[in-house]
Amino acid sequence: MQFPITLINGQWQGALSAFDRGLAYGDGLFETVKVTQGRPLLWPLHKARLLRGCSCLGIPFGSEQQHQLESEISTLCEKLENSDAVIKLIVTRGTGGRGYRPSQDLTAQRILIASALPEFPQEHYQRGIKLFLCQTRLSINPRIAGIKHLNRLEQVLARSEWQDEYAEGVLCDYSDRVIEGTMSNIFALTDKGLVTPELTDCGVSGIIRDLLIERAQQENLTVLVKSLSVDDLLSAQALCVTNSLIGVWPVRQFADRIYKPHQLISTMGLWLQQAETLSLSEFNTLESNRKELK
């Protein structure tokens, strides 16, 4: 399979205007979708977050656009055949002239980019990773907190702070509250239960974070969404970071603190595998029904 493969507004290797507001202002959203055996995993969760983001930013993305997007994802996955890959899905507000104020007649642009699925070291899952404490801080903006918008300069600056000795970095806000990783959400196992930072002021509400919170609650585990400090991470029994591509990485070391492997972190990885397997089965059923209707 020759990567990358690009589909723009339904056109293979299509073009995007130099006046697109996503390029000019970061006026848009994105999703990073893991593809297994040519099937997009956990797509309903990605779609729901995308639509929440469109609503938050006031980007019109109605049922027709949604249908076009899902049809394009299916077309791209068919081209991938049975390959494992990652699809970066970008929705921008559309093409406009100069100035921040958006016109009311813009049409959202849909960009799909398929790339090879990264191969992460098995050591990250078996022994855990080392976490870096970033000096870059996240700005507070409750209006866009939680959504996956295109403005990622803080993450770019943070990721530039270290080389490859560390697999991920911890980002705090200007009040010294731990928010997330540069590309992940954070969970800490404490004596009060499983804790993950609240994201009401900044940060991205990851679909894996939400999935694991729901599953832990179903298992009658205490889950707290609350403020965490660096000291809270250092005193925790165990830590892990999560996202759609890496899954669940246990943390082996943060600063001078060494963490022992914990069964709950391993179990969270199994929960995610179960959810992905179910997602794969459900997507296959939907595709079979769709083909029968054609």
C-alpha positions as CSV (number, residue, x, y, z in Angstrom):
1,M,0.0,0.0,0.0
2,Q,1.4,3.4,-1.1
3,F,0.9,6.1,1.6
4,P,-0.3,8.7,2.1
5,I,-3.6,8.6,0.3
6,T,-5.6,11.8,0.2
7,L,-9.3,12.4,-0.4
8,I,-10.5,16.1,-0.4
9,N,-14.2,16.7,-0.7
10,G,-14.6,13.3,-2.3
11,Q,-11.8,13.8,-4.8
12,W,-8.7,11.7,-4.9
13,Q,-5.6,13.9,-4.5
14,G,-8.0,16.9,-4.6
15,A,-6.9,20.5,-4.0
16,L,-7.6,22.8,-1.1
17,S,-7.8,26.6,-1.6
18,A,-4.9,28.7,-0.3
19,F,-7.7,30.8,1.3
20,D,-9.1,28.0,3.3
21,R,-9.8,29.2,6.9
22,G,-8.4,26.0,8.4
23,L,-5.0,26.9,6.8
24,A,-5.2,30.7,7.6
25,Y,-6.7,30.6,11.1
26,G,-6.8,27.0,12.3
27,D,-10.6,27.4,11.9
28,G,-11.6,23.8,12.0
29,L,-11.4,20.4,13.7
30,F,-9.8,17.0,13.3
31,E,-10.0,13.4,14.3
32,T,-7.4,10.7,14.3
33,V,-9.0,7.4,13.5
34,K,-7.3,4.0,13.8
35,V,-8.0,1.6,11.0
36,T,-7.8,-2.1,11.5
37,Q,-8.3,-4.6,8.6
38,G,-9.5,-1.7,6.5
39,R,-12.2,-0.8,9.1
40,P,-12.3,2.5,11.1
41,L,-12.4,1.7,14.8
42,L,-14.8,3.5,17.3
43,W,-16.1,5.7,14.5
44,P,-19.4,6.6,16.3
45,L,-17.3,8.1,19.1
46,H,-15.2,10.1,16.7
47,K,-18.2,11.3,14.8
48,A,-20.0,12.4,18.0
49,R,-16.9,14.5,19.1
50,L,-16.5,16.0,15.6
51,L,-20.2,17.1,15.6
52,R,-19.8,18.6,19.2
53,G,-16.8,20.5,17.9
54,C,-18.7,21.8,14.9
55,S,-21.5,22.9,17.1
56,C,-19.1,24.6,19.5
57,L,-17.3,26.5,16.7
58,G,-20.5,27.2,14.8
59,I,-19.4,25.3,11.7
60,P,-22.5,24.2,9.7
61,F,-22.2,20.4,9.2
62,G,-25.6,19.0,8.5
63,S,-26.9,15.6,7.7
64,E,-25.9,15.8,4.0
65,Q,-22.3,16.7,4.9
66,Q,-22.3,13.9,7.5
67,H,-23.5,11.4,4.9
68,Q,-20.9,12.5,2.4
69,L,-18.1,12.2,5.0
70,E,-19.2,8.7,6.0
71,S,-19.4,7.7,2.4
72,E,-15.9,9.0,1.8
73,I,-14.5,7.2,4.8
74,S,-16.0,4.0,3.4
75,T,-14.5,4.7,0.0
76,L,-11.1,5.3,1.5
77,C,-11.3,2.2,3.6
78,E,-12.2,0.1,0.6
79,K,-9.0,1.4,-1.1
80,L,-7.0,0.4,2.0
81,E,-8.4,-3.1,1.5
82,N,-7.5,-5.0,4.6
83,S,-4.6,-2.8,5.6
84,D,-4.0,-1.3,9.1
85,A,-3.7,2.5,8.8
86,V,-4.6,5.8,10.4
87,I,-7.0,8.3,8.9
88,K,-6.6,12.0,9.8
89,L,-10.0,13.6,9.2
90,I,-10.1,17.4,9.0
91,V,-13.1,19.6,8.7
92,T,-12.5,23.3,8.1
93,R,-15.1,26.1,8.0
94,G,-14.4,26.6,4.3
95,T,-12.8,29.1,1.9
96,G,-13.0,32.8,2.7
97,G,-11.3,36.0,2.1
98,R,-9.2,38.1,4.5
99,G,-10.3,38.9,8.0
100,Y,-11.3,36.8,11.1
101,R,-15.1,37.3,10.7
102,P,-16.4,34.3,8.8
103,S,-19.0,34.7,6.1
104,Q,-22.4,33.0,6.6
105,D,-22.3,31.3,3.2
106,L,-19.2,29.2,3.7
107,T,-19.2,25.4,2.9
108,A,-17.2,23.2,5.2
109,Q,-14.3,21.3,3.6
110,R,-13.7,17.6,4.2
111,I,-10.1,16.3,4.1
112,L,-9.1,12.7,4.7
113,I,-5.5,11.6,4.8
114,A,-4.6,7.9,5.2
115,S,-1.2,7.0,6.5
116,A,0.6,3.9,7.7
117,L,-0.3,2.9,11.2
118,P,2.7,3.8,13.5
119,E,4.4,0.8,15.0
120,F,5.0,1.6,18.7
121,P,7.6,-0.4,20.7
122,Q,6.1,-3.3,22.6
123,E,8.2,-2.1,25.6
124,H,5.8,0.8,25.9
125,Y,3.0,-1.6,26.7
126,Q,5.0,-4.2,28.7
127,R,7.4,-2.1,30.8
128,G,5.7,1.3,30.5
129,I,7.0,4.7,29.3
130,K,9.0,7.6,30.8
131,L,7.1,10.9,31.1
132,F,8.6,14.3,30.6
133,L,7.3,17.4,32.4
134,C,6.9,20.2,29.8
135,Q,7.6,23.8,30.5
136,T,5.1,24.9,27.8
137,R,1.7,25.7,29.5
138,L,-1.8,25.5,28.1
139,S,-3.9,28.6,27.9
140,I,-7.3,28.7,29.5
141,N,-10.3,29.0,27.2
142,P,-13.4,27.2,28.5
143,R,-15.4,28.0,25.2
144,I,-13.2,25.6,23.2
145,A,-12.1,23.2,26.0
146,G,-12.6,19.6,25.2
147,I,-12.9,19.8,21.4
148,K,-10.1,18.8,19.0
149,H,-9.7,22.0,17.1
150,L,-6.9,22.7,14.7
151,N,-4.9,25.1,16.9
152,R,-2.1,22.9,18.1
153,L,0.8,25.3,18.5
154,E,1.1,24.7,22.3
155,Q,1.5,21.0,21.6
156,V,4.1,21.7,18.8
157,L,6.1,23.8,21.2
158,A,5.8,21.3,24.0
159,R,6.8,18.4,21.9
160,S,9.9,20.3,20.8
161,E,11.2,20.3,24.4
162,W,12.6,16.8,24.4
163,Q,14.0,14.1,22.1
164,D,13.2,10.4,22.1
165,E,14.2,9.4,25.6
166,Y,10.6,10.1,26.7
167,A,7.5,8.7,24.9
168,E,5.2,11.5,26.1
169,G,5.1,14.8,28.0
170,V,2.8,16.2,30.7
171,L,1.2,19.5,30.0
172,C,-0.1,21.8,32.8
173,D,-2.0,25.1,32.7
174,Y,-0.8,28.4,34.1
175,S,-2.4,27.5,37.5
176,D,0.0,24.4,37.7
177,R,-2.9,22.0,37.2
178,V,-2.1,18.9,35.2
179,I,-4.3,18.8,32.1
180,E,-3.1,16.1,29.6
181,G,-0.2,14.8,27.6
182,T,0.9,16.4,24.4
183,M,-1.0,13.7,22.5
184,S,-2.9,11.9,25.2
185,N,-5.1,11.9,28.3
186,I,-3.8,11.0,31.7
187,F,-5.1,8.6,34.4
188,A,-3.8,8.3,37.9
189,L,-4.6,5.5,40.3
190,T,-4.8,7.0,43.8
191,D,-6.1,5.9,47.2
192,K,-9.3,7.7,46.3
193,G,-9.8,5.8,43.1
194,L,-9.1,6.3,39.4
195,V,-8.6,10.0,38.7
196,T,-8.3,11.9,35.4
197,P,-7.9,15.7,35.1
198,E,-11.0,17.8,34.5
199,L,-11.0,19.5,31.1
200,T,-13.5,22.4,31.6
201,D,-10.9,25.1,31.0
202,C,-8.6,23.5,28.4
203,G,-7.4,20.2,26.9
204,V,-8.9,17.6,24.6
205,S,-11.6,15.2,25.8
206,G,-10.3,12.0,24.2
207,I,-12.7,9.4,23.1
208,I,-10.6,6.7,24.8
209,R,-10.7,8.7,28.0
210,D,-14.5,8.8,27.8
211,L,-14.7,5.1,26.9
212,L,-12.5,4.1,29.8
213,I,-14.3,6.3,32.3
214,E,-17.6,4.7,31.3
215,R,-16.3,1.2,31.5
216,A,-14.7,1.7,34.9
217,Q,-17.9,3.0,36.2
218,Q,-19.7,0.0,34.8
219,E,-17.2,-2.1,36.8
220,N,-18.3,-0.2,39.9
221,L,-14.9,1.4,40.3
222,T,-14.6,4.9,41.8
223,V,-13.7,7.4,39.0
224,L,-13.0,11.0,39.8
225,V,-12.7,13.8,37.3
226,K,-10.9,16.5,39.2
227,S,-7.9,18.8,39.4
228,L,-4.6,17.1,39.7
229,S,-1.2,18.6,40.5
230,V,2.3,17.3,39.6
231,D,2.7,16.2,43.2
232,D,-0.5,14.2,42.8
233,L,1.0,12.3,39.9
234,L,4.2,11.7,41.8
235,S,2.3,10.3,44.8
236,A,-0.1,8.1,42.7
237,Q,0.1,4.3,42.8
238,A,0.1,4.1,39.0
239,L,-0.2,6.2,35.9
240,C,-1.2,5.7,32.3
241,V,-1.7,7.7,29.2
242,T,-4.3,7.0,26.5
243,N,-5.3,7.9,22.9
244,S,-6.9,6.3,19.9
245,L,-3.6,5.1,18.4
246,I,-1.4,4.2,21.3
247,G,-4.3,2.7,23.3
248,V,-3.1,2.5,26.9
249,W,0.5,3.0,27.9
250,P,1.4,2.4,31.5
251,V,3.9,4.9,32.9
252,R,7.2,3.5,34.3
253,Q,8.8,6.7,35.4
254,F,7.9,10.4,35.9
255,A,10.7,12.6,37.2
256,D,12.4,10.6,39.9
257,R,9.3,8.5,40.7
258,I,9.4,4.8,39.6
259,Y,6.0,3.1,39.3
260,K,5.4,-0.6,39.7
261,P,3.1,-2.4,37.2
262,H,-0.5,-2.4,38.3
263,Q,-3.2,-4.8,37.3
264,L,-5.8,-2.1,36.8
265,I,-3.7,-0.4,34.1
266,S,-3.4,-3.8,32.2
267,T,-7.2,-4.3,32.6
268,M,-7.9,-0.9,31.1
269,G,-5.9,-2.0,28.0
270,L,-8.0,-5.1,27.8
271,W,-11.2,-3.0,28.1
272,L,-10.1,-1.0,25.1
273,Q,-9.2,-4.1,23.1
274,Q,-12.7,-5.4,23.8
275,A,-14.3,-2.1,22.7
276,E,-12.3,-2.1,19.4
277,T,-13.2,-5.7,18.7
278,L,-16.9,-4.9,19.2
279,S,-16.5,-1.8,17.0
280,L,-15.0,-3.8,14.2
281,S,-17.9,-6.3,14.3
282,E,-20.5,-3.5,14.4
283,F,-18.9,-1.7,11.4
284,N,-18.8,-5.0,9.4
285,T,-22.5,-5.4,10.0
286,L,-23.3,-1.9,9.0
287,E,-21.2,-2.2,5.8
288,S,-22.9,-5.5,4.9
289,N,-26.3,-3.8,5.3
290,R,-25.2,-0.8,3.3
291,K,-24.1,-2.9,0.4
292,E,-27.3,-4.8,0.4
293,L,-29.3,-1.6,0.1
294,K,-27.3,-0.5,-3.0
